Amino acid sequence: MRFPRLKAFFGRPFFSDWRTLFGLWVALALIAALLKVNKCNNFLIFKASFWHLWDGLGLYGKYPHEYWDVFLYGPFFSLVVAPFAVVPHWLGLLLWEVMLAVALYVAVRRLPLAWGKQVFIYWFCAHELLTALFMSQFNIAIAAVIVGAFVAVERGKDGTAAFLIMLGTFVKLYGIVGLAFFFFSRHKARFALALVGWAAVFFALPMLISSPEYIVGQYGAWYDSLTAKNADNIFSGGTNQSLLGLVRKISGCPSYSDLWLIVPGLVAFAVPYLRLGQWRHVAFRYAFLASTLLFVVLFSTGSESSTYIIALTGAAVWYVSSPWKRSRLDVALMVFAFILTSMSPSDLFPAYIRKHWVQPYALKALPCVLIWLKLVYEMWTRDYSPRPAAQAPLPHAAA
């Protein structure tokens, strides 16, 4: 950093104190709840799902007198949101926002990374966290679920990992990507049994306040709803803010299948598994965590602006966890991601550029696409064995 006084200011212990960071993330949740208490459509959808389940109504129908848009989460989610639905609206929203922020904070804190690297993740992701909190988005918890599943596998707690993966899957399908860490488990048979067991539990639990016929029918309706939503998302301005949307919206071509991108993406994601000799290096496993967090957003037509708390968490993990010193190109990519991906939805970003370029062409995805491509190349070619510690320079934008 070329400004020694600025560097000295942000280098003060206050900015790396866990109480400062925890307080910041909780404060962001409180701010979001207070500002959005009368304008929180997503939370209205979420809590209504519990009462619709309770009353035996269809979860995936339209209820314009209650909210706009439709419910897109699994039937089990209706139980997850129950504690926040039965209390007064303002309290439920406040507790919901705090729960989301604390869940991701705790997940990052449990990563076996040096505290200084965790500090970077917290500061780098803080603005994107606020963006997601303003939308009351469960994607924050999905990021926590994926990170938590990784941590559990690393610690040999396969039952916990299975619980988190199935929780995320039965809520929003995204959690299924946690299976990327299955191969790193030391007890694969136990892990597989735990996955089956938790899947059965989460499938059956909603039946306690409904009926088996109702829940089975709602899973069928969930599939139909997701299929219809995927078709609507292809050229949607607000959603499909992904690699798929970036290519489709820039090309303007409606006639090809997304499989032309998804299949090569899956191959690129999976090829590093062949480097068996690298599995023993924790930095290589961290790279898989980062790749997973980025992949699930970049290859989903349902990705929207607030989904990027997942991807930017992955970008931050990628940056701090390599065993080699990060290059100037890596710093530039992180600055690019902070400016275009994180800041573009805010009022600090030029409105004209956001409305006429970033949103219509899904440019929010571009920095994360470049980071993911570089990450995959590194996983194909680099040696992740430990080496003398070299502190990665922090991008100026995140200072």
C-alpha positions in Angstrom: 0.0 0.0 0.0 1.5 3.4 -1.0 -0.2 5.4 1.7 1.7 4.6 5.0 -0.6 6.6 7.2 -3.7 4.9 5.8 -2.0 1.5 6.2 -1.1 2.4 9.8 -4.7 3.5 10.5 -6.3 0.3 9.2 -3.5 -1.7 10.9 -4.7 -0.8 14.3 -5.7 -3.7 16.5 -9.3 -2.3 16.6 -9.9 -3.4 13.0 -8.8 -6.9 13.6 -10.4 -7.4 17.0 -13.0 -10.2 16.9 -15.4 -8.1 18.9 -15.2 -5.4 16.2 -15.9 -7.8 13.4 -18.6 -9.7 15.2 -20.2 -6.4 16.2 -20.0 -5.2 12.6 -21.7 -8.2 11.1 -24.5 -8.1 13.8 -24.8 -4.4 13.3 -25.3 -4.9 9.5 -28.0 -7.4 10.3 -29.8 -4.9 12.6 -29.5 -2.1 10.1 -31.0 -4.3 7.3 -33.9 -5.3 9.6 -34.7 -1.8 10.6 -34.5 -0.4 7.1 -36.5 -3.2 5.5 -39.0 -4.0 8.2 -41.9 -2.6 6.0 -40.4 -3.7 2.7 -39.1 -7.3 3.0 -41.0 -9.4 0.4 -38.6 -12.3 0.7 -39.2 -12.6 4.4 -43.0 -12.4 3.9 -42.7 -15.3 1.5 -40.6 -17.3 3.9 -42.7 -16.9 7.0 -46.0 -17.4 5.0 -44.6 -20.8 3.9 -44.9 -22.0 7.5 -48.5 -20.9 7.8 -49.4 -22.4 4.4 -47.9 -25.7 5.5 -49.8 -25.5 8.8 -53.0 -24.9 7.0 -52.4 -27.5 4.3 -52.3 -25.0 1.5 -50.2 -25.3 -1.6 -46.7 -23.9 -0.9 -46.0 -23.0 -4.5 -49.1 -21.1 -5.5 -49.5 -17.4 -6.0 -50.8 -15.4 -3.0 -50.8 -11.8 -4.2 -52.7 -10.6 -1.1 -49.7 -11.7 1.0 -46.7 -11.1 -1.2 -45.5 -10.9 -4.8 -43.5 -13.6 -6.6 -43.7 -17.3 -5.5 -42.1 -19.6 -2.9 -39.2 -21.5 -4.4 -37.7 -23.4 -1.4 -38.2 -27.0 -0.3 -41.1 -28.0 2.0 -38.6 -28.5 4.8 -37.7 -24.8 4.7 -41.2 -24.1 6.1 -40.1 -25.7 9.4 -36.7 -23.9 9.4 -38.5 -20.5 9.2 -41.1 -21.5 11.8 -39.5 -19.9 14.9 -39.3 -16.6 13.0 -42.9 -16.8 11.7 -44.7 -17.3 15.0 -43.3 -14.1 16.6 -44.3 -10.5 15.7 -43.2 -9.5 12.3 -40.5 -7.0 13.3 -39.0 -9.4 15.8 -39.0 -12.3 13.4 -37.2 -10.2 10.7 -34.7 -9.0 13.2 -33.9 -12.4 14.5 -33.8 -13.8 11.0 -31.2 -11.3 9.8 -29.1 -11.8 12.9 -29.2 -15.5 12.5 -28.0 -15.3 8.9 -25.1 -13.0 9.7 -24.0 -15.0 12.8 -24.3 -18.3 10.9 -21.8 -17.2 8.2 -19.6 -15.5 10.8 -19.3 -18.7 12.8 -18.7 -20.8 9.8 -15.7 -18.6 8.7 -14.4 -18.5 12.2 -14.3 -22.3 12.4 -12.1 -22.5 9.2 -8.6 -23.6 10.3 -7.1 -20.4 8.8 -4.9 -17.9 10.5 -6.9 -15.2 12.2 -5.4 -12.5 9.9 -6.8 -14.3 6.9 -10.2 -14.7 8.5 -10.1 -10.9 9.2 -9.6 -10.3 5.5 -12.6 -12.5 4.6 -14.8 -10.7 7.1 -13.9 -7.2 5.8 -13.9 -8.2 2.1 -17.4 -9.8 2.3 -19.0 -7.2 4.7 -20.6 -5.1 1.9 -21.8 -8.1 0.0 -23.3 -9.5 3.3 -25.2 -6.2 3.6 -26.6 -6.6 0.1 -27.8 -10.1 0.9 -29.2 -9.0 4.2 -31.3 -6.2 2.6 -33.0 -9.0 0.6 -33.3 -11.2 3.8 -31.6 -13.9 1.6 -31.1 -17.4 2.9 -28.1 -17.5 0.5 -26.1 -16.3 3.5 -26.9 -19.4 5.4 -26.2 -21.5 2.3 -22.7 -20.1 2.2 -22.4 -21.0 5.9 -23.7 -24.5 5.2 -21.1 -25.1 2.5 -18.2 -23.7 4.6 -19.5 -25.6 7.6 -19.7 -28.9 5.7 -16.1 -28.4 4.6 -15.0 -27.7 8.2 -16.8 -30.7 9.5 -15.1 -33.0 6.9 -11.7 -31.6 7.8 -12.4 -32.4 11.4 -13.6 -35.9 10.7 -17.2 -35.0 11.8 -18.9 -36.7 8.9 -22.3 -36.8 10.6 -22.3 -33.0 11.0 -21.2 -32.6 7.4 -24.0 -34.8 6.2 -26.5 -32.9 8.4 -25.4 -29.6 6.8 -25.3 -30.9 3.3 -28.8 -32.3 3.5 -30.1 -29.3 5.3 -28.9 -27.1 2.4 -30.2 -29.5 -0.2 -33.7 -29.8 1.3 -33.9 -26.1 1.7 -32.6 -24.8 -1.6 -30.8 -27.6 -3.5 -27.6 -25.5 -3.5 -26.4 -27.4 -0.5 -25.9 -30.5 -2.6 -22.6 -29.1 -3.8 -21.2 -29.9 -0.3 -20.8 -33.4 -1.7 -17.7 -32.0 -3.4 -15.9 -32.7 -0.1 -17.1 -36.3 0.2 -13.8 -37.6 -1.3 -11.8 -35.9 1.4 -13.7 -37.8 4.1 -11.7 -40.4 6.0 -14.9 -42.4 6.7 -16.8 -42.5 3.4 -19.1 -45.3 4.3 -20.2 -43.6 7.5 -20.6 -40.3 5.6 -22.8 -42.0 3.0 -25.0 -43.6 5.7 -25.3 -40.3 7.5 -26.4 -38.6 4.2 -29.1 -41.1 3.7 -30.3 -40.9 7.3 -30.5 -37.1 7.4 -32.2 -37.1 4.0 -34.9 -39.3 5.4 -35.3 -37.1 8.5 -35.6 -33.9 6.5 -38.0 -35.4 4.0 -40.3 -36.8 6.8 -40.2 -33.9 9.4 -42.8 -31.7 7.7 -45.2 -34.6 7.8 -45.4 -34.0 11.6 -47.7 -31.1 11.0 -49.2 -32.1 7.7 -49.5 -35.6 6.0 -47.3 -37.8 3.9 -49.6 -37.3 0.9 -49.5 -33.5 1.2 -45.6 -33.4 1.5 -45.1 -35.8 -1.4 -47.4 -33.7 -3.5 -45.5 -30.5 -2.5 -42.2 -32.0 -3.6 -43.7 -32.6 -7.0 -45.0 -29.0 -7.0 -41.5 -27.8 -6.0 -40.0 -29.5 -9.0 -42.6 -28.0 -11.3 -42.0 -24.5 -9.8 -38.2 -24.7 -10.2 -38.6 -25.9 -13.8 -40.9 -23.0 -14.7 -38.6 -20.5 -12.8 -35.5 -21.7 -14.7 -37.2 -21.1 -18.0 -38.2 -17.6 -16.8 -34.7 -16.8 -15.6 -32.9 -17.3 -18.9 -33.2 -13.7 -20.0 -34.4 -12.2 -16.8 -32.8 -8.9 -15.9 -32.7 -9.5 -12.1 -31.8 -13.1 -12.1 -29.4 -15.3 -14.1 -26.6 -13.0 -12.9 -24.2 -15.9 -13.6 -21.7 -17.2 -16.1 -24.6 -18.7 -17.9 -26.4 -15.3 -18.0 -23.3 -13.4 -18.9 -22.7 -15.5 -22.0 -26.4 -15.6 -23.0 -27.1 -11.9 -22.5 -24.0 -10.7 -24.2 -24.5 -13.0 -27.1 -28.2 -12.4 -27.3 -28.7 -16.0 -28.5 -31.8 -17.8 -27.1 -31.5 -21.0 -29.1 -28.7 -23.0 -27.4 -28.8 -25.2 -24.3 -27.0 -24.1 -21.1 -25.5 -27.6 -21.1 -22.9 -26.4 -23.6 -21.5 -24.3 -20.7 -22.5 -26.5 -17.7 -20.9 -29.7 -19.0 -17.4 -28.1 -19.7 -17.8 -26.3 -16.3 -18.4 -29.6 -14.5 -15.4 -31.2 -16.2 -13.2 -28.2 -15.3 -14.4 -28.4 -11.8 -13.8 -32.2 -11.5 -10.4 -32.6 -13.2 -8.4 -31.5 -10.1 -9.8 -34.6 -8.3 -7.4 -36.6 -10.5 -4.4 -35.0 -8.8 -4.5 -37.5 -6.0 -1.1 -36.5 -4.7 -2.4 -33.0 -3.9 -5.3 -34.2 -1.7 -3.1 -34.4 1.4 -2.4 -30.6 1.2 -4.9 -28.5 3.1 -4.3 -25.6 0.7 -5.5 -27.8 -2.2 -8.7 -28.7 -0.2 -9.3 -25.1 0.5 -9.1 -24.5 -3.3 -11.9 -27.0 -3.7 -13.9 -25.1 -1.1 -13.4 -21.8 -3.0 -14.1 -23.5 -6.3 -17.4 -25.0 -5.0 -18.6 -21.6 -3.6 -17.9 -19.9 -6.9 -19.2 -22.8 -9.1 -22.7 -23.0 -7.5 -23.3 -19.3 -8.3 -21.7 -19.1 -11.7 -23.5 -22.1 -13.1 -27.0 -21.4 -11.8 -29.7 -19.5 -13.7 -31.3 -18.6 -10.4 -28.3 -16.5 -9.3 -29.2 -12.9 -8.5 -27.2 -10.0 -7.0 -27.7 -11.1 -3.4 -26.6 -14.6 -4.2 -23.0 -13.4 -4.5 -22.3 -13.6 -0.8 -21.6 -17.2 -1.6 -19.3 -16.5 -4.6 -17.4 -13.7 -2.9 -16.8 -15.8 0.2 -15.3 -18.3 -2.2 -13.1 -15.6 -3.8 -11.8 -14.5 -0.4 -11.0 -18.1 0.6 -9.2 -18.5 -2.8 -7.1 -15.4 -2.2 -6.0 -16.1 1.4 -5.5 -19.8 1.4 -2.8 -20.4 -1.3 0.6 -21.6 -0.1 2.3 -19.1 -2.4 2.4 -15.4 -2.4 -0.4 -13.8 -4.4 0.6 -12.0 -7.6 -0.3 -8.5 -8.7 -2.8 -10.0 -11.1 -4.5 -11.8 -8.1 -4.7 -8.5 -6.3 -6.2 -6.8 -9.3 -8.8 -9.5 -9.7 -9.9 -9.1 -6.1 -10.1 -5.3 -6.5 -12.1 -5.8 -9.7 -14.4 -8.2 -7.8 -14.9 -5.8 -4.9 -15.7 -2.9 -7.2 -17.8 -4.6 -9.9 -19.3 -7.5 -8.0 -19.7 -6.2 -4.5 -20.2 -2.4 -5.1 -22.2 -2.4 -8.3 -25.6 -2.8 -6.5 -24.9 0.1 -4.2 -25.6 3.9 -4.6 -21.9 4.5 -4.6 -21.7 2.9 -8.0 -22.7 4.9 -11.1 -26.4 4.3 -11.6 -26.2 4.6 -15.4 -23.5 1.9 -15.7 -25.4 -0.4 -13.3 -28.8 0.0 -15.1 -27.5 0.0 -18.7 -24.5 -2.4 -18.5 -24.0 -4.3 -15.3 -27.6 -5.7 -14.8 -28.6 -6.2 -18.5 -25.5 -8.1 -19.3 -24.9 -9.9 -15.9 -21.5 -8.2 -15.6 -21.6 -8.7 -11.8 -20.5 -12.3 -12.6 -17.5 -11.3 -14.7 -14.8 -10.8 -11.9 -15.9 -14.1 -10.3 -15.7 -15.9 -13.6 -12.1 -14.7 -14.1 -11.2 -15.7 -10.5 -12.8 -19.1 -10.9 -11.0 -19.8 -14.2 -7.7 -18.8 -12.7 -8.4 -20.9 -9.6 -9.2 -24.0 -11.8 -6.0 -23.5 -13.8 -4.0 -23.3 -10.5 -5.7 -26.5 -9.3 -4.7 -28.2 -12.6 -1.1 -27.0 -12.5 0.2 -25.7 -9.2 1.9 -27.6 -6.3 -0.1 -26.9 -3.1 2.6 -28.3 -0.7 3.4 -26.0 2.2 6.2 -23.5 1.8 7.6 -20.6 3.8 4.8 -18.3 4.8 4.4 -15.2 2.6 1.7 -12.7 3.5 -0.5 -12.0 0.6 -0.9 -8.3 0.0 -4.4 -7.1 0.8 -6.2 -5.4 -2.1 -6.6 -1.7 -1.6 -10.3 -1.8 -2.1 -10.8 -4.1 0.9 -8.7 -2.0 3.3 
